[in-house]
Amino acid sequence: NAGVTQTPKFQVLKTGQSMTLQCAQDMNHNSMYWYRQDPGMGLRLIYYSASEGTTDKGEVPNGYNVSRLNKREFSLRLESAAPSQTSVYFCASSESRVGYGYTFGSGTRLTVV
Amino acid sequence: DQQVKQNSPSLSVQEGRISILNCDYTNSMFDYFLWYKKYPAEGPTFLISISSIKDKNEDGRFTVFLNKSAKHLSLHIVPSQPGDSAVYFCAALGAYSGGGADGLTFGKGTHLIIQP
């Protein structure tokens, strides 16, 4: 099925460890996004990429880095994980700024202990 | 400061009745509004949207109303069905949204429970 694929689905990290969350879309969308969802907080934008080769900070970028590897793939890296980064991470993509909205992946549940 | 507010964390409605979910926003630069539906362990899925130049958009059982002067929008579901039980997020898009120059700003969500 066409859509946004995130890996892994679950991950437990120790404080200070690093990891990369992977995201790929097969809809030929130009824009891709990383959000985090915390209980009672809704979804907050971490980073986004309006097009291949560009990335920009969102609302909560501290502690994260991103790479837009090509048009399909957009990865999120935690260099030194902290318990405050325990969250559910969603990747999304969109063709244009408006229209039918964004297509989200199914999420990565990350726990930092 | 929250720019998109959903003040009801949960809402319980009987099957067959109307569900009304509310959303308020503070940023007058928002020009497009969307509703997403989310089931547990899944990503949000797009439900319906409305441009700021309109005051109503309808799609089957779902209608979104926008009152720009009050900075308020609402989602009506008629009739409500058991499969509508989910968390509903209101989201806004605009040049100066808190999510960055080109990202959606979300409310905290409302958990809708449809009672049989």
Interface residues (C-beta under 8 A of the other chain):
Chain A: V4 S31 Y33 Y35 G40 M41 G42 L43 R44 L45 Y48 A50 D56 K57 G58 E59 F90 A92 R97 V98 G99 Y100 G101 Y102 T103 F104 G105 S106 G107
Chain B: V4 Q6 P9 Y32 L34 Y36 A41 E42 G43 P44 T45 F46 S49 S51 F89 A91 L93 G98 G99 G100 A101 D102 G103 L104 T105 F106 G107 K108 G109
